[in-house]
Amino acid sequence: MSKRPIIGVTTQTLQAIDGIPTGLPQSDVMNQRYYIAVALAGGAPVLIPLLDDEPEALRGAYEACDGILIPGGVDVDPRNFNEDPHPKLGRTDGARDRVELQIARWAVEDRKPLFGLCRGLQVINVALGGSLWQDLEEQVPDAIKHDYFPNFGYDRDHLAHEVTLARGSRLRHLMEKDSILVNSMHHQGIKTLAPGLATSAVAPDGLIEAVEMEGDQFVIGVQWHPEVFEM
């Protein structure tokens, strides 16, 4: 039996999730859809705890992985890209921000495969020097609807809009299509693209929906949730 690549999946603080009762022990968790999708794709998923106060232990956990997946989740704190919070900013998770930004930078430096989903795309962009729109509806008047959240009554597999894949991009090569329909569960989005990243997909309103590292390094981030369709 061939050895499965170990894919580190970052986690989030339980207490950062809306509706979690107070008084529970501090815990790091992650939606099982992400790590089951990794397993179905042939990887061996391991969860990376939020060891932001233990940098050597965090580095050790990171180094044990052959690749990294940064999943979706709460908003990225705008102070990570030198902006004040917008009134429409949602819940944030400081420990998760610190850990994921560090791991994303390590992965790029070490040329370790890195894949970001929704928030994960945004983390990669911010880690490398880009910025985000904190609320698309408020800050981008011509934006289409992107926030098809389940708590608003939409199914997670609702195909909300099309994205056009960039010619010559790794993502277009992988998908073997010029455009695809995607689900959409976000209200933040890329404002300025980080140096070294290239746009690999755009929404009808021009919003960047996917990025990849320039050159042959495997760094890809998508704004949608492909893991939904793996279960």
N, C-alpha and C positions, 0 to 999 in steps of 0.2 A: 504493500500500500504506500503510495507516495505521500510525503509529508505535506500537510496543508500549511499555507502561509499564515502566520499569526497576524491578525489584524486588530490593532488597538482601537477600541471605540470609546471616545470620551464620554463622560457622564455629566450630570447636572445635580445641583443641590435640591433635595426633596422639598425643602422649605421655600424654594423659588417658584414652585408650581402653584398656580391659582387654586384655591379651595382646600389646600392641605391644612388640617387642624394644627393649632399651636401646641407646643409642649412635647411634640414627638422628638426622639433623638435625632441629632444631625445625621443625615444619610445622603449618600450619593447614589443616584439611580439613572436608568435610561429605559426608554420605550423598547420593548422586546422586538418590535418590527425591524429595528436596525440590525441587531446582532443576528436575528434569524435570517435576514436577507444576506448577510455576510456568509453565514453557514451554507445557505442554498447556492451561493455563488462559488463555493469551494474553499472558503477561508475558514480559519479557526478563530472566532471572535473572542477577545478578552476585554473586559471593561477596565478603563483607566480611571482610578479614583482621583478626586480633586486634591492632590497633595501639594497645594500651593505653599504651604508652610514647611514642606519637606522637599526641597529642590533636588537633593541627591536621590531620594527615593523615586521622585517623579521621573528623573532622568533615567534611572534604572528600569522603570516600567516602560518608558518610551523605547529604550534601546532593545528591550526584549521583543519588540514588534517588528515585523517585516513591512508593514504598511499601517497607515492611520486613516480612520474615518471620523470626521467631525459631523455629528448629526444636527438635526434641527432643534429648535427650542426657543427660549425667551429672547428678548431683544438684547443686542449688543449695547453696552453702556457707551454713549457718545463721548464721554470723557476719554475714551481710548483713542479717539481721533480728534481730540482737542476742540470739542463743541459742547455747549451747555445743553442740558436735557430739554427737549421739546415738550410742550404740554401733552401731546399725544403719545409720548414714549410709554411703552408697556413695561411689564415686569422685567427686571434684570437679575443677573446672578454674577456677582463680582468674582467669586472664587472660580467659577467656570470660565469667565472671561480671561482671567490671569493664566489659568492652566492651558486653555486652548490656544491663546495667542502665542504662548511660549512653545507649545508643541508644534504649532504650524511653522514657526520660524525655524525650529530645529529640523523639521522634516525637509524644508526647502534647503537649508544649509547642507544637510546630509544626503540630499537627493533621494530621500525615502519616499515611496509612493504616498500621495496624500489626496484624499477625496472628501469634499465637503458638500453637505446637503442643506439647502435653505439657509439657516443660520450659519452652517458650516462654510458656505460660499462667502458669506459676509465676514466671517472671522478671518478667512484666508486673505481677503482683500484688505481688511484693517491691519492684520499682522504685517503685511508687506508695504504699508504706507498709504492705503486708500481710505476713502471715507464713505459714509452712508447717508441716504435720506432716512430721517427718523420716522417719518410718516408720509407715505406716498400721496395719500388723498389730500393732505393739508399742504404739502410742499411742492407737489408736481401737479399743477392744475389739469394738464392734458393726459394724465395717467389713466389707463384703463383700470377696472377693478381687479385687484390682486389678492384681496383679503377674503378668500372663500373659506373661512374658518369653520371647523365642525361645530363649535359652540354657537354659530350663527345659523345652523341648520343644514349645512352642506356636507355631503359625504366626502371622505378624504380622497376617494378616487374620482371625484368630479373633474372632468377634463375642462378646464376653465378657458384656456386660450391656446393659440398656436405660438411656437417660437421658431424663428428662422435660424438655421445652423450655418455658421460662417464657412465659406469655401476654404478648403485646405486645412481646416481645424481637425485636431485629433477626435473631437466629439462627433463631428460629421462623419469621419471615417468609421468610427465605432458604430454609429447609428445607421449608416448607409442610407441616409435620407437627407433631403434638402430642408425639411421642416417636420416638426412633430407637435402633437397636442400634449399639453402638460396640465397637471393639477397645480393649484396655486393657493398657498396658505401663508402669506406674509404681508406685512405692511411697511417693512423697511426694504431698502434696496440700494444697489451700488450708485453712489453719487459721483465720486471720482475713482477711476480705476488705478490700482496700485502699479508702480513701475515694475516691469518684468512680466506682468500678466497681459494676456490677449483676450479679447472678447470672442467667445465661440458660439454664443446664441443671443438673440435679442427678441423681446416681445413686440407686438404690433405698435406699442407706444414708444419704442426705442429704448426701453429699460433693458439694461444688461441682465440676461437671465442665466448665462453660463460663462465661465472663464477657464483658461488653462495657462500653464506656464509656457513662455516662449521657449522654443528649442525642443529638445527631446525628453525633458524631465517630466515624469508623470505627476502633475498637479492639476486636478480638475475640480471645479466647483459648479454645482447647478442650483438654481433657485427653487426648483420643484422637489417633489418627494417620490422618487422612483421606488423606494422600498415598499410603498403601499401596494404596488402591483406584483410584488414577489410572494405574497401570502394569499 
